[in-house]
Amino acid sequence: MNIKVQQYLSFKSKKFIFRLCCFFLASGAFASPLNNPISKEPSLSFDLKNVLITEVFVSIEDKTDVTFVFDDKISSSKQHLTLVVKNQNLTAVLSKISALTGFQFKKLNNTISVIKMDEA
């Protein structure tokens, strides 16, 4: 090959690599945490001491756009709970409640079903 052809191919490969890098950079911008549903969850903070579990659900409903659905066993439960949360998203709060109560949560759109783990 002569030198002009080699320079042309070298330029074309650099141009291709440049375009490929631009594509990946642009793709990364669309996959940023700003578009992540978890990061769109509101930050929750509350200090609930010795309250019924249903009162915890009402507090979360008041601060978010979710609704809790549960059966009579849970709503008639006399289980009390102390929950202190500072600037945590809904997923983290539900994990904390699950660890304290043994409840499992299943979210579909804006509805959260509450199930006892032994029933799941």
C-alpha positions as CSV (number, residue, x, y, z in Angstrom):
1,M,0.0,0.0,0.0
2,N,1.2,3.5,-0.6
3,I,1.4,6.1,2.1
4,K,-1.6,8.1,1.1
5,V,-3.9,5.0,1.3
6,Q,-2.4,4.2,4.7
7,Q,-3.0,7.8,6.0
8,Y,-6.6,7.7,4.7
9,L,-7.3,4.4,6.4
10,S,-5.7,5.7,9.6
11,F,-7.9,8.8,9.4
12,K,-11.0,6.7,8.8
13,S,-10.3,4.5,11.8
14,K,-9.7,7.5,14.0
15,K,-13.0,9.0,12.8
16,F,-14.8,5.7,13.5
17,I,-13.3,5.5,17.0
18,F,-14.3,9.1,17.7
19,R,-17.9,8.4,16.6
20,L,-18.0,5.3,18.7
21,C,-16.9,7.2,21.8
22,C,-19.5,9.9,21.2
23,F,-22.2,7.2,20.9
24,F,-21.2,5.6,24.2
25,L,-21.0,8.9,25.9
26,A,-24.5,9.9,24.7
27,S,-25.8,6.5,25.7
28,G,-24.4,6.9,29.1
29,A,-26.2,10.2,29.5
30,F,-29.6,8.5,28.9
31,A,-28.8,5.8,31.4
32,S,-27.9,8.3,34.1
33,P,-29.2,8.0,37.7
34,L,-31.5,10.9,36.9
35,N,-33.6,8.6,34.8
36,N,-33.5,5.8,37.3
37,P,-37.0,5.2,39.0
38,I,-35.4,4.6,42.4
39,S,-33.7,8.0,42.3
40,K,-37.1,9.6,41.6
41,E,-38.5,8.3,44.8
42,P,-39.1,11.0,47.4
43,S,-36.8,11.2,50.3
44,L,-38.6,10.2,53.5
45,S,-38.0,11.4,57.0
46,F,-40.1,10.7,60.1
47,D,-39.8,9.7,63.7
48,L,-42.5,7.3,64.7
49,K,-42.4,5.8,68.2
50,N,-44.5,2.9,69.4
51,V,-47.2,3.2,66.7
52,L,-49.3,0.6,65.0
53,I,-48.0,-0.7,61.7
54,T,-51.0,0.7,59.9
55,E,-50.0,4.2,61.2
56,V,-46.6,3.7,59.5
57,F,-48.4,2.9,56.2
58,V,-50.5,6.0,56.6
59,S,-47.4,8.2,57.2
60,I,-45.8,6.8,54.1
61,E,-49.0,7.3,52.0
62,D,-49.2,10.9,53.2
63,K,-45.6,11.7,52.0
64,T,-45.7,9.7,48.7
65,D,-48.1,8.8,45.9
66,V,-48.3,5.1,47.0
67,T,-51.2,3.2,48.5
68,F,-50.9,0.2,50.8
69,V,-53.1,-2.8,50.4
70,F,-53.3,-5.5,53.1
71,D,-55.6,-8.1,54.6
72,D,-57.5,-8.0,57.9
73,K,-54.8,-9.9,59.7
74,I,-52.4,-7.0,59.2
75,S,-54.9,-4.2,59.8
76,S,-56.1,-5.8,63.0
77,S,-52.6,-6.5,64.2
78,K,-51.7,-4.9,67.5
79,Q,-48.0,-4.9,66.5
80,H,-46.3,-1.7,67.5
81,L,-43.3,-0.3,65.8
82,T,-40.7,2.4,66.3
83,L,-39.3,3.7,63.1
84,V,-36.8,6.5,62.7
85,V,-36.0,7.4,59.1
86,K,-34.0,10.3,57.8
87,N,-33.7,11.1,54.1
88,Q,-34.2,7.6,52.8
89,N,-36.0,6.5,49.7
90,L,-39.1,4.3,49.8
91,T,-37.2,1.1,48.9
92,A,-34.9,1.6,51.9
93,V,-37.8,2.3,54.2
94,L,-39.7,-0.8,53.1
95,S,-36.6,-2.9,53.6
96,K,-36.3,-1.5,57.2
97,I,-40.0,-2.2,57.9
98,S,-39.6,-5.7,56.5
99,A,-36.7,-6.5,58.7
100,L,-38.6,-5.2,61.8
101,T,-42.0,-6.9,61.1
102,G,-41.4,-9.8,58.8
103,F,-43.7,-8.3,56.2
104,Q,-42.9,-8.6,52.5
105,F,-43.8,-5.8,50.0
106,K,-44.7,-6.1,46.4
107,K,-45.1,-2.9,44.4
108,L,-47.1,-2.6,41.2
109,N,-47.3,1.0,39.9
110,N,-48.4,3.0,42.9
111,T,-49.9,0.2,44.9
112,I,-47.9,-1.8,47.5
113,S,-49.3,-5.1,48.7
114,V,-48.3,-6.1,52.2
115,I,-47.9,-9.9,52.9
116,K,-46.6,-11.7,55.9
117,M,-43.5,-13.6,54.9
118,D,-44.9,-17.0,56.0
119,E,-47.9,-16.5,53.7
120,A,-45.8,-15.4,50.7
